[in-house]
Amino acid sequence: MSTKKQVLIIDEMHPSIISLLEDAGFHVDYEPKIQRAEIMELVSQYHGLIIRSKTPMDRALLERAINLEFIGRAGAGLDQIDLGYLEQRGIQLHNAPEGNRDAVGEHAIGALLSLFNHIKKADLEVRKGIWDREGNRGEELAGKTVGIFGFGNMGQAFAKKLAGFDVRILAYDKYKNGFGSEEVEECTLEQIQQTVDILSIHVPLTSETRNFFTLDLLKSFSKPIYLINTARGEVITFETLNQALDQGIIKGAVLDVLENEKFKTFSEVQKQEFQRLADRENVLFSPHIAGWTFQSYEKINQVLVNKIKTHSCS
């Protein structure tokens, strides 16, 4: 029997993950189609789990993982993981926001420029033989003030990508300070609310950030804003977005994430409110793909395995 530590991969990953882990001294079982019941049955024999978001890493599952030493989360979000129980057990947790931060930064800017310049609408019209220049007159990014809410890996990458667009960049992070630079002005939430033309959200989903962006909070902005959300959809509800758009508090929105991303599980209210959003020309959607590039798919593996090698025994 192999003396190598056992790692189970339960989600679809770039195939490079297998050789990277094997080169680090692990025995790897790659089971991207495995379901929760089978994970529960088999998890006790593994020292490591590599996951995306197939199933919650909750106490019910983790209590069965009696030999577990680490979890590798291929991506950034940790909202489906019982962090308190991991800490209690001394199980290491590694994630890889460095792997897809450039992708997120590029996507946020690309989608914003598309919204500003009516790219989707104009393309559809031209395909139908409609040549409407005035109806598609664009908005320039240059000269605007951009607020970044959350200045971790994703917020920093977005700021870096913005640097060439002749904008003023303000950043707020409740849990960080001393990060200001020539390009980025560190500021308070109140300063963001008083100043920005564009707000880009870059925070994880926690009990604190869930539904953080209420209508009352958005009303406290001194002028109408454009909103970008490439973080987590649950920080703002469909209903709040619609109300803010109806009232002119939000001028337009880029939404890579949704309050509920499983359409078949929408409540009746969610169905109605989502349809209202979908009918708007000043809302641009994408299906949670901001960090989902061919390059990030592979880079995430490299970041993750390097962290596992550095911090976990092999």
Backbone torsions as a table, in degrees:
resi	resn	phi	psi	omega
1	MET	NA	139.1	-177.5
2	SER	-63.6	138.9	176.0
3	THR	-91.6	-1.8	179.2
4	LYS	-70.1	148.7	176.2
5	LYS	-71.5	143.6	-171.9
6	GLN	-95.2	133.2	177.2
7	VAL	-125.2	132.2	177.9
8	LEU	-110.5	126.5	175.9
9	ILE	-103.6	119.2	-171.2
10	ILE	-105.8	-2.5	-179.6
11	ASP	-128.3	162.3	176.7
12	GLU	-62.7	129.1	-178.7
13	MET	-135.7	159.7	170.4
14	HIS	-59.5	134.1	-173.4
15	PRO	-58.5	-17.9	179.7
16	SER	-62.1	-20.0	-178.2
17	ILE	-59.3	-33.7	-175.4
18	ILE	-67.4	-52.1	-178.5
19	SER	-67.3	-34.4	178.5
20	LEU	-62.2	-44.3	179.3
21	LEU	-70.5	-39.4	179.0
22	GLU	-64.2	-40.6	177.7
23	ASP	-65.1	-24.8	177.9
24	ALA	-84.2	-1.1	174.0
25	GLY	101.3	13.1	-178.6
26	PHE	-101.5	152.6	166.3
27	HIS	-92.1	128.9	-170.9
28	VAL	-116.0	129.6	169.0
29	ASP	-110.8	115.6	-178.0
30	TYR	-100.3	108.2	-174.6
31	GLU	-131.2	69.0	-175.0
32	PRO	-67.2	-17.2	-179.3
33	LYS	-96.7	-0.9	-177.5
34	ILE	-62.1	141.7	-179.8
35	GLN	-104.6	167.1	-171.9
36	ARG	-56.3	-43.1	-177.6
37	ALA	-59.2	-40.9	-179.7
38	GLU	-73.4	-34.9	175.2
39	ILE	-59.8	-46.6	179.9
40	MET	-57.6	-37.1	-176.7
41	GLU	-73.5	-35.5	-171.1
42	LEU	-101.2	-15.5	-166.6
43	VAL	-63.3	-23.3	-176.8
44	SER	-62.3	-22.9	-176.4
45	GLN	-89.1	-1.8	-173.2
46	TYR	-106.0	145.0	177.0
47	HIS	-93.9	-21.5	-179.2
48	GLY	-141.9	146.6	174.0
49	LEU	-123.8	135.8	172.6
50	ILE	-113.1	124.6	-170.5
51	ILE	-134.4	161.2	163.5
52	ARG	-114.4	-97.0	-178.5
53	SER	-145.3	26.2	-177.6
54	LYS	-60.5	-46.9	-175.3
55	THR	-142.5	145.8	179.5
56	PRO	-61.7	137.8	171.4
57	MET	-89.4	71.8	-176.7
58	ASP	-96.1	177.0	-175.7
59	ARG	-61.6	-36.8	-179.1
60	ALA	-58.3	-40.7	178.9
61	LEU	-78.7	-44.6	-173.9
62	LEU	-67.3	-28.5	177.8
63	GLU	-64.3	-25.8	178.0
64	ARG	-83.0	-15.6	-177.1
65	ALA	-86.6	68.1	-169.9
66	ILE	-68.9	-20.7	179.8
67	ASN	-106.7	6.6	-172.4
68	LEU	-68.3	129.5	178.1
69	GLU	-110.3	-28.5	-179.4
70	PHE	-155.3	155.0	169.7
71	ILE	-121.9	133.8	174.0
72	GLY	-109.7	117.9	-179.5
73	ARG	-99.3	112.3	-178.4
74	ALA	-77.3	85.0	-176.2
75	GLY	143.9	-161.4	-174.1
76	ALA	-106.3	-43.9	-169.5
77	GLY	-66.8	137.0	-179.4
78	LEU	-119.1	14.6	-171.2
79	ASP	-71.7	-14.5	178.5
80	GLN	-98.7	13.7	-174.7
81	ILE	-117.6	132.9	177.9
82	ASP	-77.2	87.6	-174.0
83	LEU	-65.1	-36.8	179.8
84	GLY	-62.8	-42.0	-179.4
85	TYR	-70.1	-36.8	175.7
86	LEU	-59.6	-44.8	179.8
87	GLU	-63.5	-41.5	179.1
88	GLN	-60.0	-38.0	-178.7
89	ARG	-86.2	-13.1	-175.9
90	GLY	75.9	25.0	178.4
91	ILE	-86.0	126.7	-179.0
92	GLN	-75.0	147.2	178.1
93	LEU	-127.2	126.0	178.3
94	HIS	-122.7	131.8	170.8
95	ASN	-124.2	178.8	-169.8
96	ALA	-137.7	55.6	178.9
97	PRO	-63.7	-25.0	178.5
98	GLU	-64.2	-23.7	-176.2
99	GLY	-73.4	-29.9	-177.6
100	ASN	-123.2	13.4	-177.5
101	ARG	-67.1	-37.8	178.8
102	ASP	-64.9	-39.0	179.0
103	ALA	-62.3	-43.2	-179.8
104	VAL	-64.1	-44.4	179.1
105	GLY	-60.2	-44.1	179.8
106	GLU	-66.1	-43.1	-177.8
107	HIS	-62.9	-43.7	-178.4
108	ALA	-60.1	-43.5	179.5
109	ILE	-69.6	-43.7	-179.8
110	GLY	-60.2	-43.6	-179.6
111	ALA	-67.8	-39.5	178.5
112	LEU	-63.0	-44.2	178.7
113	LEU	-64.1	-37.5	177.3
114	SER	-62.8	-43.2	178.1
115	LEU	-64.2	-46.8	-178.2
116	PHE	-60.7	-34.9	-172.9
117	ASN	-107.3	13.7	173.8
118	HIS	54.7	36.2	-173.6
119	ILE	-60.1	-46.8	-179.0
120	LYS	-62.2	-49.5	-178.7
121	LYS	-62.9	-46.6	-177.9
122	ALA	-63.3	-41.9	179.4
123	ASP	-60.8	-46.6	179.9
124	LEU	-62.5	-39.4	-179.5
125	GLU	-66.7	-45.9	-179.3
126	VAL	-61.6	-39.5	177.8
127	ARG	-60.9	-25.9	179.3
128	LYS	-95.2	7.3	179.3
129	GLY	82.5	16.9	179.0
130	ILE	-98.6	122.8	-177.9
131	TRP	-115.4	83.1	-172.9
132	ASP	-113.1	92.1	-178.2
133	ARG	-73.2	-49.1	-175.9
134	GLU	-63.6	-38.9	179.9
135	GLY	-68.7	-11.1	179.5
136	ASN	-120.6	23.3	176.3
137	ARG	-60.0	132.9	-171.2
138	GLY	-94.5	176.3	178.8
139	GLU	-117.7	134.8	179.8
140	GLU	-89.4	143.5	175.5
141	LEU	-77.0	-34.6	-178.5
142	ALA	-56.3	136.7	177.7
143	GLY	89.6	-6.8	-178.8
144	LYS	-90.4	162.4	175.9
145	THR	-106.6	125.0	-177.9
146	VAL	-108.6	127.6	176.1
147	GLY	-102.5	132.2	178.4
148	ILE	-110.3	118.4	-177.5
149	PHE	-100.6	99.7	-174.3
150	GLY	104.1	116.8	-173.1
151	PHE	-120.4	50.4	171.4
152	GLY	-87.7	-150.0	-177.2
153	ASN	-57.7	-45.4	-175.5
154	MET	-71.5	-44.6	178.5
155	GLY	-61.8	-41.2	179.1
156	GLN	-65.3	-40.6	179.5
157	ALA	-64.8	-40.6	178.3
158	PHE	-62.3	-43.8	178.8
159	ALA	-60.5	-42.0	-179.6
160	LYS	-62.6	-41.6	-179.5
161	LYS	-69.2	-29.0	-179.2
162	LEU	-74.2	-17.2	-167.5
163	ALA	-55.2	-29.8	-176.9
164	GLY	-91.4	7.3	-173.0
165	PHE	-101.8	10.2	176.8
166	ASP	57.1	48.8	177.7
167	VAL	-118.3	161.5	170.3
168	ARG	-93.4	131.1	-176.2
169	ILE	-114.8	120.8	173.1
170	LEU	-111.1	142.3	179.0
171	ALA	-134.5	138.5	177.2
172	TYR	-126.7	133.4	174.5
173	ASP	-145.0	116.3	-176.1
174	LYS	-59.5	-28.9	-171.7
175	TYR	-108.8	11.5	178.5
176	LYS	-137.0	151.9	171.3
177	ASN	-151.3	167.2	-179.8
178	GLY	76.7	20.6	-176.7
179	PHE	-103.4	2.6	-179.5
180	GLY	-62.2	154.0	-179.1
181	SER	-149.9	-175.2	177.6
182	GLU	-62.2	-32.2	-176.1
183	GLU	-89.6	-30.4	-171.8
184	VAL	-123.5	127.2	177.5
185	GLU	-95.0	116.7	174.7
186	GLU	-71.9	133.2	-174.8
187	CYS	-150.7	177.4	178.0
188	THR	-89.6	166.7	174.6
189	LEU	-61.3	-38.5	179.9
190	GLU	-62.2	-39.1	177.8
191	GLN	-66.2	-38.1	174.3
192	ILE	-57.9	-48.2	-176.2
193	GLN	-64.4	-32.1	-177.8
194	GLN	-79.1	-20.7	-162.1
195	THR	-120.4	-35.7	-161.8
196	VAL	-79.6	153.0	170.2
197	ASP	-97.5	-27.1	-176.3
198	ILE	-134.2	134.3	176.2
199	LEU	-119.8	125.1	178.2
200	SER	-115.8	126.1	-173.7
201	ILE	-94.5	129.0	-178.7
202	HIS	-141.6	55.9	179.9
203	VAL	-122.0	152.9	174.9
204	PRO	-73.8	165.9	175.2
205	LEU	-86.3	119.2	176.3
206	THR	-136.8	176.1	176.1
207	SER	-61.3	-27.1	-179.3
208	GLU	-78.1	-37.7	-175.5
209	THR	-90.3	-16.6	178.7
210	ARG	-59.9	126.1	-178.5
211	ASN	55.2	28.7	-179.9
212	PHE	-63.0	-39.3	-175.5
213	PHE	-87.7	86.7	178.2
214	THR	-87.2	168.6	177.1
215	LEU	-63.4	-38.4	179.3
216	ASP	-62.4	-42.0	179.1
217	LEU	-64.0	-43.9	-178.8
218	LEU	-66.8	-32.5	177.9
219	LYS	-64.5	-23.0	-177.1
220	SER	-80.6	-2.3	172.7
221	PHE	-73.0	142.3	-172.2
222	SER	-76.1	-17.0	178.9
223	LYS	-150.2	162.7	178.7
224	PRO	-60.6	143.9	-175.8
225	ILE	-126.7	160.5	164.7
226	TYR	-96.0	139.7	-176.4
227	LEU	-115.9	132.1	174.7
228	ILE	-118.3	127.9	175.0
229	ASN	-129.2	105.0	173.7
230	THR	-114.1	15.8	-173.6
231	ALA	-98.4	-89.0	178.7
232	ARG	-138.7	132.3	-175.6
233	GLY	-65.6	-27.3	-175.1
234	GLU	-71.8	-3.0	177.7
235	VAL	-76.3	-14.3	178.4
236	ILE	-150.5	134.5	-176.0
237	THR	-84.5	160.1	173.6
238	PHE	-56.0	-43.3	-176.6
239	GLU	-61.9	-44.7	178.7
240	THR	-62.6	-42.6	178.2
241	LEU	-59.1	-46.4	-179.7
242	ASN	-63.3	-43.1	179.7
243	GLN	-62.8	-42.8	-178.8
244	ALA	-68.0	-36.5	176.8
245	LEU	-69.5	-42.7	178.3
246	ASP	-59.3	-39.2	-175.5
247	GLN	-88.0	0.1	179.2
248	GLY	76.1	11.4	177.3
249	ILE	-71.8	-39.2	172.5
250	ILE	-108.6	127.9	-179.2
251	LYS	-86.0	-25.4	180.0
252	GLY	-174.6	159.6	-175.9
253	ALA	-140.6	140.8	170.4
254	VAL	-108.8	117.4	-174.3
255	LEU	-124.6	104.7	174.1
256	ASP	-91.2	-13.2	-177.9
257	VAL	-132.7	154.4	-176.5
258	LEU	-129.2	155.4	174.9
259	GLU	-50.9	-39.3	175.0
260	ASN	-139.3	119.8	-175.8
261	GLU	-99.5	7.0	176.3
262	LYS	-110.3	94.0	-172.6
263	PHE	-53.8	-35.7	-176.0
264	LYS	-69.9	-14.2	-179.3
265	THR	-103.7	7.0	178.7
266	PHE	-56.8	137.3	167.6
267	SER	-73.2	170.5	178.9
268	GLU	-61.7	-40.4	178.2
269	VAL	-63.6	-44.6	179.4
270	GLN	-61.4	-40.7	178.0
271	LYS	-58.4	-47.6	-177.7
272	GLN	-65.8	-45.3	-176.9
273	GLU	-70.3	-37.6	177.8
274	PHE	-64.9	-41.6	179.7
275	GLN	-61.8	-37.4	175.9
276	ARG	-61.7	-41.6	176.2
277	LEU	-64.3	-43.4	-176.5
278	ALA	-65.7	-23.9	179.7
279	ASP	-81.3	-5.3	-175.7
280	ARG	-91.9	134.8	176.8
281	GLU	-77.4	-18.9	-178.2
282	ASN	-96.3	21.3	172.3
283	VAL	-123.9	128.9	-179.3
284	LEU	-117.7	122.7	-178.6
285	PHE	-104.3	154.5	162.5
286	SER	-148.7	154.8	-170.3
287	PRO	-88.7	62.7	177.6
288	HIS	55.5	51.3	-176.3
289	ILE	-118.3	9.5	-176.5
290	ALA	-56.3	-39.1	179.5
291	GLY	-99.4	15.8	-165.9
292	TRP	-107.5	67.1	178.9
293	THR	-110.2	166.2	176.5
294	PHE	-61.7	-37.6	-178.7
295	GLN	-70.6	-44.0	-178.0
296	SER	-67.2	-32.5	179.0
297	TYR	-54.0	-40.4	-180.0
298	GLU	-86.1	-39.4	-178.5
299	LYS	-62.3	-35.7	178.4
300	ILE	-57.1	-42.6	178.6
301	ASN	-59.7	-45.7	-177.2
302	GLN	-63.4	-44.3	178.7
303	VAL	-62.4	-45.8	-175.7
304	LEU	-63.5	-48.7	-177.4
305	VAL	-68.0	-35.5	176.3
306	ASN	-61.7	-39.3	178.0
307	LYS	-68.1	-41.4	179.1
308	ILE	-62.9	-43.2	179.8
309	LYS	-63.7	-38.5	-176.6
310	THR	-72.0	-38.8	-169.3
311	HIS	-109.9	-14.1	-176.6
312	SER	-116.1	144.8	177.4
313	CYS	-72.0	139.4	178.4
314	SER	-117.1	NA	NA
